Amino acid sequence: MAKIIRINTPQSNIVDVLETVLDLAKRGEIKNIALSAEHSTNGEVLTGYANADVCERQYLISHMQSDITMAIVAENIEEI
């Protein structure tokens, strides 16, 4: 599994996250992408992929899950 690097922006600033990723893509620093977003008014979930076959999608999603798991552990480290 590759090293996970978080894009450090405030959670509420979605535009900054997207602009950061767009800048990386414009510089050719992104090989593929998996995206999931929740619509603010109707709750629908948008998913999308670029340059990622089913195995590469799973690879990217597993990294997202690892990142989430580590955040959960960090929030509850005193309990462990």
BELSULSUL-V398693 format. One record per residue. N is the residue number from 0. BURIAL is 1 if it has 24 or more other C-alpha atoms within 12 Angstrom, else 0. Layout:
N_BURIAL + N_BURIAL
This chain:
0_0 + 1_0 + 2_0 + 3_0 + 4_0 + 5_0 + 6_0 + 7_0 + 8_0 + 9_0 + 10_0 + 11_0 + 12_0 + 13_0 + 14_0 + 15_0 + 16_0 + 17_0 + 18_0 + 19_0 + 20_1 + 21_0 + 22_0 + 23_0 + 24_0 + 25_0 + 26_0 + 27_0 + 28_0 + 29_0 + 30_0 + 31_1 + 32_1 + 33_1 + 34_0 + 35_0 + 36_0 + 37_0 + 38_0 + 39_0 + 40_0 + 41_0 + 42_0 + 43_0 + 44_0 + 45_0 + 46_0 + 47_0 + 48_0 + 49_0 + 50_0 + 51_0 + 52_0 + 53_0 + 54_0 + 55_0 + 56_0 + 57_0 + 58_0 + 59_1 + 60_1 + 61_0 + 62_0 + 63_1 + 64_0 + 65_0 + 66_0 + 67_0 + 68_0 + 69_0 + 70_0 + 71_0 + 72_0 + 73_0 + 74_0 + 75_0 + 76_0 + 77_0 + 78_0 + 79_0
